[in-house]
Amino acid sequence: MDISKYKGIYLQEARTHLAEIESGLLSLEKDPSQKDVLDALFRHYHSIKGMSASMGYTPVMRLAHAEEDLLDKLRSGKLSLNSSMATALLKCLDALRELTDRVERDEPLDVEITPLIDELTASVVGGSAPAATQPPAASVAPQPKTEALRLSEVMKVEGSVFDDLLATVGDLFMALSSFKALSHSSRSIEIKEGVHVLGKSISTIHKNILSARMLPLEDLIAGLPRVVRDLTSGSGKEVSLTSEGMDISLDRAILEGLASPLVHIIRNAVDHGIESAQERVECGKLSVGAIKIKAYTRRDRAVIEISDDGRGINRERLRKKAAERGLSAERLASMPDRELLKLVCMPGLSTADKVTGTSGRGVGMDVVKDSVEALGGALGIESAEGKGTKIIMELPRTTSITKVLIVSIGPEQFLLPISKIERVIETGKDDIGGGVFSFEGVQVPVVPLAELFGIAEKARPGATLILVDAGPILGAGQHLAALKVDDFGDEIDAYVKPLLPPISKLWGATGLTIMGDGRPVFLLDVQQIISKAAGA
Amino acid sequence: MSKRVLIADDTEFFRLALKDILGRAGFTIVGEAENGAMALEMAKGLKPDLVILDVVMPVMNGLDAAKAISALKLPLKIVMCTSLGYEPIVEEAVRSGASGYIIKPLSETKVLNTLNSIL
């Protein structure tokens, strides 16, 4: 029989078993006596072995067989789980995952598994050496293909399909904008009505795709217990990880972008926050440190808080480090605590003096902050010395369609978020003197975008100024700034994608949209541009 | 008339494979159980001619299910289905009521030969 058609169901079930195995092993490590967990683990390995043998995935079968064998001894009480067994089993799990991925990609299954099986055997201390780790002799010969063609009953949809769908809806929104403009100048009721219906339908599709792209936080954090285990292993620290509100769902792209900041925050908490068990007991804390992840929604945004009950951020050391990086002592002394804590996100500033095996790899909180902001989110830090630290991330739940204004500088086009724009002014060049423009009696600083971006501007008599709300950056009650551009175009609904690595650190842009004709156009980061221009 | 078969295996992969093999050979699949307890209940209700039982299953394993189903004294045959290395165990099952066994990995020939020799 043709086995290839079972590959889909094989992958699906194997991955379910692997996920169960991981949580089972971690729970067993805490309490090795759980008979039901041992039984379940045995069955998971057994199922993977059986399926892999049928599919002819011999290395997977051999590995699962060795693990099943060990689990059989554990569940029958012939052996009891020790930490080297757990480590070996987790290593094997990683290998099984790798093998499964290779199966999916149709790559050769040439992962070295014999050392893993040896390690598994070696981890059995005190028990009789399991001779049964040798693989079963039978090999799975390819079977003749005899059955009629039939389609698989399992359908899997790649996440990228939704990316494409969403991008297409972005294009539709843009095409709609053009039609809207046409319909305004048209007298035909039919056209106006048609455009209206089209707009409603596109919005409905948009909403449906957005909800199909949503995944619960649970899916992202499922791997964290393992991260914590690996971080604490051999560190003399014990950490319990708890979570709350993980049923809140976010767009897949946002969750993806969150993965690395999240691991980094947890890593910081384990390495720099949580004290060693001994140190904790000495200062009257429970020996096991606690890391809590809590998520909730605030209006249409998701808030994720990661708190630990460790030693907190040492302000004195933070001031010292910041001073070393050139901040004046006076400024540091008068800085409010909230501002001081923000310094943790200064590039290159890490408050830990010691570089551990897992932290201090040159990736700091500045990268975390940048990643969160690239997703359209904001990062906050609260910390009480001796009591712990809380990192707060506020994030959009969906990547969305944003109203933007197209502006041009020389031959280039850029987008500005409508929400930031106060007014668009056409003016003569002479009205701009000394880098300021007088608007309703207020002196507004002019930011020449062409100069900032190094683009040659068009030669023309006048200038176009986009008055934007700069927020609190400029200080002294001044909120407006004028971005100088060559021209402005349509106001459109754009599907703005967050910038993801490798371009996530691109200066001056927060997102990217693909125009109807396939050109990528950047959404400008108004705040960042004005801060730079103002020299802040 | 085509024979009525009940399949019990906790792995969907194997249920699907068995269904395909048996379906093509003209058997009627009357039910699929995910564990021994479900198989026992379904055997009572569905009156199959044949029950195929996987050995390693949660809740109630295949051996216990085979004993319980045999005890019902229904006009049906039981075939055990298990992985390589479990032959001694299924042989015990055969002594306590099963008519035969199939060793995984499944092959169409192996499955049909076993079933034809029993039915």
Interface residues (C-beta under 8 A of the other chain):
Chain A: M1 Y6 I9 Y10 E13 D39 A40 F42 R43 H46 S47 K49 G50 M51 A53 S54 G56 P136 A138 V140 Q143 T146 E147 A148 R150 E153
Chain B: D10 T11 E12 F13 F14 L16 A17 D20 I21 R24 V56 M57 P58 S83 L84 G85 K104 P105 L106 S107 E108
